[in-house]
């Protein structure tokens, strides 16, 4: 077991409400899924657990993990309710019944309002990556969903950060929760973090130089906007590098196909927005590059967490312009125990 699994599983099996703060890639999905599957009443063909996730990608990933864990139990049905996928087939699936529902906030609320889905038999609520859901503005919507759940239930909240809004939400949803914090962070030996100060017009040249220098064959690049993703992809393709792009303009089928192509090594580079800063668990991503420095240190944490999954190691490189130095200060303050490799001046030979 991972550290967070060893800390969580017993209290959850004891049906305690739990708040868990843990870094990405620490194994939290299994930590809540094992107890959840363990207490299922399979012969009772009613929805017994609801898991809310911030993105379709994460919801689908959770559903896959639960199906793996329950594959030796006959007839367990796990249903995903996510936006960006056809609504009517979900209605039909709900009518046929399910044991576990994994969904995004907006689509679950839509089914409550329109399909009149029956949540009266739910005994477990899981909020996964709750901080991300709050960042997306779903505080009120989460509380509306909770109003339709039985008051006598177990509630589990998982978050990479524990800020004031998470504390406020937990007080409204959980009862006498046990707080579990995984003290493990992205240690220096697991993620080698590098910072480059570089002028905007030189970023693509620096990126190409790094790709060639380190022979990057599994690279995830984050941009802040869809436009930046598309423009960078065009530049790299022109320079002869095979790249994939993924952002919110892609439908679910395109997203799934893109992730599969990247995960199986068909393409060495995937350029994306923060749509993939969470909810993607691809092993062996060796490099993450923040082509655009994120707006805050929390997003930075989740971006770099796409590498060094589990026990592996990785490299996270961040580009920033001189006027963005204040963001670098905030990042360094968050990782006080990390010695950054800080390249504040790029040598001329680095830029092609």
C-alpha positions in Angstrom: 0.0 0.0 0.0 1.0 3.6 -0.5 1.3 5.8 2.6 -2.1 7.4 2.2 -3.8 4.0 1.7 -2.3 2.7 4.9 -3.6 5.8 6.7 -7.1 5.9 5.2 -8.4 2.4 4.6 -9.0 1.3 8.2 -10.8 4.5 9.4 -13.0 4.4 6.2 -13.8 0.8 6.8 -14.9 1.8 10.3 -17.4 4.1 8.6 -15.9 7.4 9.9 -16.2 10.6 8.0 -12.7 11.5 6.8 -10.9 14.5 5.3 -7.8 13.5 3.5 -5.1 15.9 2.3 -2.6 14.2 0.0 -0.5 15.0 -3.0 -1.6 13.9 -6.5 -0.5 10.4 -7.5 -0.5 9.1 -3.9 -3.0 6.3 -4.5 -6.1 8.0 -3.0 -8.5 6.5 -5.5 -7.8 3.0 -4.2 -7.8 4.3 -0.6 -11.5 5.1 -0.8 -12.5 2.6 -3.4 -11.5 -0.6 -1.5 -13.8 0.3 1.5 -16.6 1.4 -0.8 -16.6 -1.9 -2.7 -16.2 -3.8 0.5 -19.5 -2.6 1.9 -21.6 -2.9 -1.2 -24.8 -4.9 -1.0 -24.7 -6.3 -4.5 -28.1 -8.0 -4.3 -29.6 -4.6 -3.5 -29.8 -3.1 -6.9 -29.9 0.5 -5.8 -27.3 3.4 -5.9 -25.3 3.0 -2.7 -22.4 5.4 -3.3 -21.9 8.7 -5.1 -18.5 10.0 -6.1 -18.1 13.5 -7.4 -15.1 14.6 -9.4 -14.1 17.9 -11.0 -13.6 16.5 -14.6 -14.8 13.8 -16.9 -11.3 12.5 -17.2 -11.0 11.9 -13.4 -14.5 10.5 -13.2 -13.8 8.0 -15.9 -10.4 7.1 -14.3 -12.2 6.5 -10.9 -14.8 4.3 -12.5 -12.2 2.2 -14.2 -10.3 1.7 -11.0 -13.5 0.7 -9.1 -14.4 -1.8 -11.8 -10.9 -3.4 -11.5 -11.3 -3.7 -7.7 -14.7 -5.2 -8.0 -14.1 -7.5 -10.9 -14.3 -10.7 -8.7 -17.7 -9.6 -7.4 -20.5 -10.6 -9.8 -22.8 -8.0 -11.3 -21.4 -4.8 -9.8 -22.5 -1.9 -11.9 -20.6 1.4 -11.9 -22.2 4.2 -13.9 -20.5 7.5 -14.9 -22.6 10.6 -15.3 -20.5 13.3 -17.0 -21.1 16.2 -19.2 -19.8 16.1 -22.8 -21.3 12.7 -23.3 -24.9 11.8 -24.5 -27.5 12.4 -21.9 -30.3 10.0 -22.9 -28.2 6.8 -22.7 -27.3 7.9 -19.1 -31.0 8.1 -18.4 -31.6 4.6 -19.7 -28.7 3.3 -17.7 -30.1 4.8 -14.5 -33.4 3.2 -15.2 -31.7 -0.2 -15.4 -30.1 0.4 -12.0 -26.6 0.8 -10.7 -24.6 0.3 -7.4 -22.1 3.2 -7.7 -22.4 6.5 -9.6 -19.3 8.5 -10.4 -20.0 11.9 -12.0 -19.2 15.5 -12.5 -21.2 18.1 -10.5 -23.1 19.7 -13.3 -24.3 16.5 -14.9 -25.3 14.8 -11.6 -27.3 17.9 -10.7 -29.0 17.8 -14.1 -30.1 14.2 -13.5 -31.4 15.1 -10.1 -33.5 17.9 -11.6 -34.6 16.2 -14.8 -34.3 12.4 -14.4 -35.4 12.5 -10.7 -32.6 10.0 -10.0 -33.1 8.1 -6.7 -30.3 8.8 -4.3 -32.3 7.7 -1.2 -30.2 4.5 -0.7 -26.8 6.2 -0.8 -24.7 5.4 2.2 -21.3 6.9 1.0 -20.5 10.3 -0.5 -17.0 10.9 -1.9 -15.7 14.3 -2.9 -12.5 13.7 -4.9 -10.2 16.6 -5.6 -12.6 18.9 -3.7 -10.3 21.9 -4.0 -10.5 21.7 -7.8 -14.3 21.6 -7.7 -14.3 24.7 -5.6 -11.8 26.4 -7.9 -14.3 25.7 -10.7 -17.1 27.5 -8.7 -19.2 24.4 -7.7 -19.6 25.2 -4.0 -23.4 25.9 -4.2 -24.0 23.1 -6.6 -22.3 20.6 -4.3 -24.5 21.6 -1.4 -27.6 21.3 -3.6 -26.6 17.7 -4.5 -26.0 16.9 -0.8 -29.6 18.1 0.0 -30.9 15.1 -2.0 -28.7 12.5 -0.1 -29.7 10.7 3.1 -28.5 12.5 6.2 -27.3 9.2 7.7 -24.3 8.5 5.5 -20.5 8.4 5.4 -18.8 11.3 3.8 -15.2 11.4 2.5 -13.4 14.5 1.3 -10.1 14.3 -0.6 -8.1 17.3 -1.5 -4.5 18.2 -2.4 -4.8 21.5 -0.4 -6.7 22.4 2.7 -7.6 26.1 2.3 -10.4 28.0 4.1 -13.1 27.2 1.5 -12.4 23.4 1.9 -12.7 23.8 5.7 -16.1 25.6 5.2 -17.4 23.0 2.9 -16.3 20.1 5.2 -18.2 21.6 8.1 -21.4 21.6 6.1 -21.1 18.1 4.8 -19.1 16.0 7.2 -19.8 14.9 10.8 -17.0 14.9 13.3 -14.5 14.0 10.6 -11.1 12.5 11.1 -8.4 14.7 9.4 -5.6 12.7 7.7 -2.7 14.5 6.1 -0.1 12.7 4.1 3.1 14.5 5.0 4.8 13.3 1.8 5.4 16.1 -0.7 7.0 16.2 -4.1 10.5 15.6 -2.8 13.6 16.8 -4.5 14.6 13.2 -5.3 11.2 12.4 -7.0 10.7 15.6 -9.0 13.6 17.6 -10.2 12.2 21.1 -10.5 13.8 23.6 -12.8 13.0 27.3 -13.5 13.9 29.2 -16.6 13.5 33.0 -17.0 13.1 33.5 -20.7 11.7 36.2 -22.9 8.4 35.4 -24.6 9.8 35.3 -28.1 12.5 32.8 -27.1 10.2 30.3 -25.3 9.6 28.0 -28.3 13.3 27.9 -29.2 14.2 27.1 -25.6 11.6 24.3 -25.6 12.9 22.8 -28.7 16.5 22.9 -27.3 15.4 21.1 -24.1 13.5 18.5 -26.0 16.6 17.7 -28.1 19.1 17.9 -25.3 17.2 15.6 -23.0 15.8 13.3 -25.7 12.3 13.8 -24.2 10.1 10.9 -25.5 7.3 11.4 -23.0 6.6 15.1 -22.4 3.4 16.8 -21.1 3.4 20.6 -21.9 1.0 23.0 -20.1 -0.2 26.3 -21.6 -2.6 28.7 -19.9 -5.0 29.1 -22.9 -6.4 27.0 -25.8 -5.0 29.5 -28.2 -1.5 29.1 -26.8 -1.8 25.3 -27.1 -2.8 25.5 -30.8 -0.1 28.0 -31.7 2.6 26.0 -29.9 1.5 22.8 -31.6 1.6 24.5 -35.0 5.2 25.8 -34.2 6.4 22.4 -33.1 4.8 20.5 -36.0 6.5 23.0 -38.4 9.8 22.1 -36.7 9.2 18.4 -37.3 8.0 17.3 -33.8 5.0 15.0 -33.6 2.6 16.5 -31.1 -0.9 16.0 -29.8 -3.2 18.8 -28.5 -6.0 18.6 -25.9 -8.2 21.3 -24.5 -11.9 22.0 -23.8 -12.8 22.3 -27.5 -12.4 18.5 -27.8 -15.4 16.3 -27.2 -15.1 13.2 -24.9 -14.3 10.8 -27.7 -11.5 13.0 -29.0 -10.1 13.4 -25.4 -10.1 9.7 -24.8 -8.4 8.9 -28.1 -5.8 11.7 -27.5 -4.9 10.4 -24.1 -4.6 6.8 -25.4 -2.3 7.8 -28.2 -0.1 9.7 -25.8 -0.1 7.0 -23.1 0.9 4.2 -25.5 3.8 6.2 -26.9 2.4 6.9 -30.3 3.2 10.6 -29.9 6.0 11.9 -27.7 4.5 15.2 -26.8 1.1 16.3 -25.5 0.2 20.0 -25.2 -2.8 20.8 -23.0 -4.4 23.3 -20.7 -5.2 22.7 -17.0 -8.0 20.4 -18.2 -5.3 17.7 -17.6 -3.6 19.1 -14.6 -5.8 16.6 -12.7 -7.7 13.5 -13.7 -5.0 11.9 -15.8 -2.9 9.1 -14.5 -0.4 8.0 -17.2 2.6 6.1 -16.0 6.1 7.0 -17.1 5.6 10.7 -18.0 9.2 11.7 -17.4 8.9 15.4 -18.2 6.4 18.1 -17.5 7.0 21.6 -18.9 5.0 24.7 -17.9 5.3 26.6 -21.1 3.2 29.2 -19.4 3.7 29.6 -15.7 0.4 28.8 -13.9 -1.6 31.5 -12.1 -0.9 30.2 -8.7 1.2 27.6 -6.7 -1.8 25.2 -6.3 -2.2 24.7 -10.0 1.6 24.4 -10.2 1.5 21.5 -7.7 -1.1 19.6 -9.7 0.7 20.2 -13.0 4.0 18.8 -11.8 2.2 16.0 -10.1 1.6 14.4 -13.6 5.1 13.2 -13.4 6.7 11.1 -10.7 3.5 9.1 -10.2 3.7 6.5 -7.4 7.4 5.7 -6.8 8.8 6.9 -10.0 10.8 10.1 -10.6 10.5 13.0 -13.0 11.5 16.4 -14.1 9.3 19.5 -14.0 10.5 22.6 -15.9 8.8 26.0 -15.8 9.3 29.0 -18.1 8.6 32.4 -16.7 9.0 36.0 -18.0 10.7 38.6 -15.9 7.5 40.3 -14.9 6.1 37.0 -13.7 8.8 36.6 -11.0 6.3 37.2 -8.2 4.7 33.8 -9.2 8.1 32.1 -8.9 8.4 33.5 -5.4 5.0 32.0 -4.4 6.0 28.6 -5.8 9.3 28.6 -4.0 7.6 29.5 -0.7 5.3 26.5 -1.1 8.3 24.2 -1.7 10.6 25.5 1.0 12.3 22.1 1.3 13.1 21.9 -2.4 16.3 23.2 -3.9 15.3 24.5 -7.3 17.6 24.5 -10.2 17.1 28.1 -11.2 18.4 29.3 -14.5 17.6 33.0 -14.4 19.7 33.8 -17.4 19.7 31.7 -20.5 23.0 31.3 -22.2 23.1 32.3 -25.8 24.0 28.7 -26.9 20.8 27.4 -25.2 18.6 29.3 -27.7 18.7 27.8 -31.2 
